[in-house]
Amino acid sequence: MLYIEDLLTPHRAGRTGSRGVALALAALVWVQAGIALAGRLDPETEYTARVLYVVDGDTLKVKVQGEKVSIRLIGIDTPESKANARSRKQAEEFGKSQEEVVRMGRVARAFVEAELRHVKEVRIRTHKKAYDRYDRVLAAVYLPDGDDLSEKILRSGFGLPYEIKPFTARRETYAEAHRQAREARRGLWRTW
């Protein structure tokens, strides 16, 4: 068996052990890379996940394959439920105050919490780009009855379609769900 300390020890021929140091560093990098990749979800793959809690109207914390993971629902965006730079930007986009955006974000989060209150497990389907810049898993989430959670949020009026390529597969369905919710003044559209 080879131990790292053996690699760092000078060789009998009087060498300084620099080759051993290089090998030890290479081994350490390899181990760290393996740790970093452990628990990563594969793109375009379906998993079963246990819902832990709702972070925001479009973000969940779940447990999948023994790991706690943040899921960013693809295809939709909901108002932020906390005052931050994003909620300021949304306020500008919607022509509302930041406080109103945050209040509506909390309403959207409460809707998702109610939808998931009695749900133990969901199916998630990751997509081509499995992670976003915040290291959240980008995925579609399906309820036990097979309903697409993103579509349900849109149909109930608690979100907006949010298209980021390559996530365009359900573009028309999501746009239609959103249009119907606005016309019927459901969810956030009662007051917006």
Order of alpha helices (4+ residues) and beta strands (2+ residues): alpha-alpha-beta-beta-beta-beta-alpha-alpha-beta-beta-alpha-beta-alpha
